[in-house]
Amino acid sequence: MNDNMQKYLGKAEVLIEALPYIQRFNRKIIVVKYGGSAMVDEELKKRVIQDVTLLKLVGFKPIIVHGGGKEISKWVGKVGMEPQFINGLRVTDEDTMEVAEMVLNKVNKSLVQLVQELGVRAIGISGKDGGLLKVDKKLSDGKDIGYVGDVKEVNGKILLDLLEKDFLPIICPIGMDDEYNTYNINADDAACAIATAMKAEKLAFLTDIEGVYKDPKDPSTLISELHVEEAQKLMSEGYIGGGMLPKLQNCIDAIEKGVSRVHILDGRIAHCLLLEIFTNKGIGTAILSGEESRYYHE
């Protein structure tokens, strides 16, 4: 058999390997939290959008929730303001909130544009639209950090209507409180709240790390599969620190509230979403409930 034919057979095998996953997730909701380098690097950005578009075209129901922290910091600097953080959370006064909302809406529409270019209909909405995300003021260890919100209610009907009409929703993490004040929401928190409300089959976080490590200084300690109890144990024993701590807590909360599985993926790897969802190997860390296995056909 010549090399050319071998190459094509290899492609066929990849498609067959994807089949059980396509069957398993057909018509299922998948929430992708999109952030980190994958949002800044134009080439990676295109690849992530290609991945999500492919998921849509093979019958999944993806929803993108995006951040924009690096972009917000850039613009806060451009207008001569100094970014402030308390316990890793951006302090958001009225002026910062104004900049954040403008920047996040700009990011939102650029993602809509990329999806539309690939022939899939996308709609970008903020958590303000139709009361999608209702929030309470968030405090950080009792400290006031300004207009930063905790999601208390998600109006999932809006998203169900969009999915029903075959749109790909792209959500910008801004919400309102009961007095209709505007609040910035941590994108991880927003993605968890949306995945929970939509009873998503999967929630995938695109990050700038390979996954969860038992020892962050030792790359060989990457954990590819983690059940909720194990994750809680690692946290209580002090193995997990820094920015991974709230992320992992978010994952656990989402699973305890009914999301089937959560994935922490390295968004710097091209097509990481497809590798995770469609191959037996998988990458990153999968966080599972109970005795679930990562792979469906084993």
Secondary structure, 3 states (H helix, E strand, C coil): CCHHHHHHHHHHHHHHHHHHHHHHHCCCEEEEEECCHHHHCHHHHHHHHHHHHHHHHCCCEEEEEECCHHHHHHHHHHCCCCCCEECCEECECHHHHHHHHHHHHHHHHHHHHHHHHCCCCEEEEECCHHHCEEEEEEEECCEEEEEEEEEEEECHHHHHHHHHCCCEEEEECEEECCCCCEEEECHHHHHHHHHHHCCCCEEEEEECCCCEECCCCCHHHEECEEEHHHHHHHHHCCCCCCCHHHHHHHHHHHHHCCCCEEEEEECCCCCHHHHHHHCCCCCCEEEECCCCCCCCCC
